[in-house]
Amino acid sequence: MRKIVTIFKNIRIIAKRNVMNKERLTSIFDKNRPNTQMSEDETKFFFTIMLSKDENISKDINEIDKTSEIYKHFEPLTNGFQMQIFLKRLEHLAKMKISLGAFLLIAIRLESAGSAVMYSYYIFHKLPKNCFIGIDEVTMKLFPWGFFSEEQLKAMWDEQKVKLDDGLDECTCYGAPDNLLDYVEFWEKE
């Protein structure tokens, strides 16, 4: 009986640590509001995407006709390392789908694997689970005032690093064990 009580206590301790770590992680994104305006080139690209008549722009990136001209044009970008990190995090951990147009608007800001992870977690944090992310979600709900600055990304990256007392021994790591963003438990929504 004492062994069962000890097991339940340990489970409660782990659950409490996970809640505290998730709160820490979400507070990092709550206090860093993206507000860096697009450059002139980014703005031109944005309008090109917005005004495109190609129906593939609004389709789920995984359901686009792979023989279409627009897919072929952007295929090298979508297959890039940090782009795949971003897309796989959204698909497998956040359980979200994204349109080609929405992806392209965000992709111009994915300069590293770390920024890809942080942008995907921010989207996961801001939108309901199992949703479809289109251009409207990107421009009106996620980034109406701009994107994260390099300083914000660096500060958030440093702040999400695992601390010795985080107690993640029982958690499932998806990537680097020194990043809270790489633990599956923090990608779960109630």
SEGU-676373 format. One record per residue (C-alpha): residue in three letters; x, y, z. Coordinates in steps of 0.02 Angstrom, whole numbers, padded with zeros to 5 digits, always signed. Example, Ala and Ser with C-alpha at 12.3 -4.5 7.8 and 13.67 -1.06 7.14 Angstrom:
% residues 2
ALA+00615-00225+00390;SER+00684-00053+00357;
***
This chain:
% residues 190
MET+00000+00000+00000;ARG+00141+00119+00044;LYS+00218+00087-00127;ILE+00056+00136-00214;VAL+00043+00296-00112;THR+00223+00339-00158;ILE+00186+00310-00342;PHE+00034+00425-00335;LYS+00135+00559-00245;ASN+00269+00548-00379;ILE+00139+00561-00516;ARG+00066+00717-00433;ILE+00238+00795-00418;ILE+00276+00761-00601;ALA+00106+00830-00654;LYS+00132+00986-00549;ARG+00305+01015-00624;ASN+00235+00992-00799;VAL+00099+01121-00764;MET+00227+01243-00695;ASN+00342+01217-00845;LYS+00199+01239-00968;GLU+00145+01399-00879;ARG+00324+01462-00889;LEU+00330+01421-01073;THR+00165+01503-01116;SER+00208+01658-01014;ILE+00365+01680-01121;PHE+00255+01695-01276;ASP+00123+01800-01189;LYS+00246+01936-01139;ASN+00335+01944-01307;ARG+00210+02018-01428;PRO+00263+02009-01610;ASN+00269+02188-01674;THR+00414+02201-01796;GLN+00348+02270-01959;MET+00383+02187-02125;SER+00521+02255-02235;GLU+00477+02331-02403;ASP+00523+02168-02493;GLU+00420+02066-02369;THR+00272+02183-02395;LYS+00284+02163-02584;PHE+00291+01974-02563;PHE+00141+01982-02445;PHE+00036+02075-02574;THR+00091+01955-02711;ILE+00028+01809-02607;MET-00133+01900-02557;LEU-00175+01946-02737;SER-00130+01779-02812;LYS-00268+01697-02913;ASP-00190+01524-02894;GLU-00311+01415-02794;ASN-00165+01319-02719;ILE-00121+01470-02611;SER-00270+01436-02498;LYS-00255+01246-02495;ASP-00176+01142-02358;ILE+00008+01131-02402;ASN-00003+00941-02391;GLU-00147+00931-02515;ILE-00078+01040-02655;ASP-00056+00966-02827;LYS+00130+00924-02829;THR+00136+00949-03017;SER+00069+01127-03009;GLU+00183+01271-03058;ILE+00166+01358-02891;TYR+00213+01201-02795;LYS+00364+01172-02906;HIS+00416+01353-02885;PHE+00411+01348-02694;GLU+00463+01165-02671;PRO+00646+01207-02630;LEU+00585+01325-02495;THR+00458+01206-02420;ASN+00586+01066-02415;GLY+00714+01171-02322;PHE+00771+01107-02152;GLN+00692+01239-02040;MET+00535+01242-02148;GLN+00513+01056-02122;ILE+00539+01078-01935;PHE+00403+01210-01934;LEU+00282+01108-02041;LYS+00310+00945-01947;ARG+00286+01030-01777;LEU+00121+01103-01835;GLU+00063+00941-01912;HIS+00120+00813-01783;LEU+00131+00906-01617;ALA+00005+01047-01637;LYS-00114+00945-01747;MET-00141+01095-01861;LYS-00146+01117-02049;ILE-00081+01268-02142;SER-00113+01339-02315;LEU+00029+01368-02436;GLY-00004+01556-02429;ALA-00001+01563-02240;PHE+00156+01458-02236;LEU+00244+01571-02360;LEU+00203+01726-02258;ILE+00281+01648-02103;ALA+00423+01559-02194;ILE+00511+01723-02232;ARG+00540+01736-02043;LEU+00604+01559-02014;GLU+00790+01589-02017;SER+00842+01445-01904;ALA+00779+01284-01828;GLY+00752+01377-01664;SER+00645+01513-01744;ALA+00545+01377-01833;VAL+00509+01292-01667;MET+00464+01455-01582;TYR+00347+01514-01721;SER+00260+01345-01724;TYR+00237+01348-01535;TYR+00172+01527-01539;ILE+00043+01475-01669;PHE-00002+01321-01566;HIS-00020+01432-01411;LYS-00130+01562-01498;LEU-00250+01457-01601;PRO-00370+01317-01554;LYS-00312+01139-01581;ASN-00351+01050-01744;CYS-00376+01212-01840;PHE-00332+01263-02016;ILE-00214+01411-02031;GLY-00251+01519-02181;ILE-00190+01691-02231;ASP-00327+01774-02126;GLU-00268+01687-01968;VAL-00090+01743-02001;THR-00133+01923-02038;MET-00275+01952-01915;LYS-00254+01833-01769;LEU-00069+01790-01758;PHE+00032+01935-01828;PRO-00080+02088-01852;TRP+00057+02205-01790;GLY+00209+02117-01861;PHE+00325+01973-01823;PHE+00451+01935-01686;SER+00612+02035-01688;GLU+00780+01947-01681;GLU+00800+02012-01503;GLN+00632+01939-01451;LEU+00673+01771-01529;LYS+00841+01765-01441;ALA+00764+01813-01274;MET+00625+01684-01291;TRP+00748+01550-01344;ASP+00859+01583-01194;GLU+00711+01590-01075;GLN+00638+01423-01131;LYS+00798+01328-01093;VAL+00778+01186-00969;LYS+00834+01220-00791;LEU+00903+01090-00672;ASP+00748+01093-00563;ASP+00623+01074-00707;GLY+00606+00887-00671;LEU+00580+00824-00847;ASP+00642+00647-00817;GLU+00471+00572-00852;CYS+00434+00680-01004;THR+00452+00633-01187;CYS+00583+00733-01281;TYR+00554+00762-01467;GLY+00721+00849-01501;ALA+00854+00928-01391;PRO+00832+00889-01205;ASP+00888+01065-01155;ASN+00735+01148-01235;LEU+00562+01150-01154;LEU+00492+01171-01330;ASP+00555+00997-01373;TYR+00450+00904-01245;VAL+00288+00828-01310;GLU+00192+00863-01149;PHE+00200+01051-01180;TRP+00114+01031-01349;GLU-00046+00963-01273;LYS-00204+01065-01253;GLU-00349+01029-01138;
***
